[in-house]
Amino acid sequence: MKASEIRKLSTEEIIEKLDEAREQLMRLRFQQVTGELVDTSQFRKTRRLIARLMTILREREIEAEKQSANEGEA
């Protein structure tokens, strides 16, 4: 999922996707331990998706803080 696609989602949807990605990473770790994992590149893809989701959430938090600070000054 690209960052532009993530930005179109609501905050609740992003949090839901983040939870799903974290669960997927946990499943991948279990598969690796049990020897069932075939595509090890999924680790990297999942970690990067988690990072993208967290980055966009943080961008929204910062934007909300800026807006509330601007409203406080006015």
N, C-alpha and C positions, 0 to 999 in steps of 0.2 A: 504494500500500500504506500503510495507516494504521499509526501507532505501536503501537496495541494489537495489531495483527496481527503486527508485527515482534517485539514482546516475547514472543509465543508461540513464536517460532522458537528453535532452539538457536544457540549462538554460531557454530558452524561454518556453519550455514545462513545466518546474517547475513553472515558474511564472504564466502560464495559469492555472495549477492545483491549485496553491495557491489562485488565484482569484475565481476559482470554489468552493474551500473549504470554503472560507470566505462567499460567497453567500449562500452556503448550511447552514452554521452556522446561518446566518441571517434568512433563511427560517425556521430553527428549532426553533428559538426564537419566531417567529410569530406563529408557530404552537402551541407552549407551551402556549402562551398568549390566543390564541383562543380555547384551549382545544382539539385540534386535534392531538397533539403529543402522540403517544402510546409508542414508544421506547425511553426512556430518555437516554439510554446509547449512543445514536448517538451524543449527545453533547460532551461527553468525546472523542469518536473516532474522531470526526471532529476536536476538539481542538488539539488533539495529532498529527493528520495529518498535520495541519497547522504548528505546532511546528517542525515536521520533515522536512517539506519543507523549512521553514525559516532557520533551522540549516544547511541544505545542501547548500542553497544559500550562507549563511555566510561563510561556509567552502571554497566555490569556490572563494569568494571575497578575503579571506585571502590568499589563494594560489596564486591568481593573483597579489596581493600586494607583496608577497614574490618574485615572479618571476620578477616583474618589478624592485624591489629593487636590486635583484641580477644582472640584466642586467645593471642597473645604475652604479654598482660598477665595472663592467668589462670594 
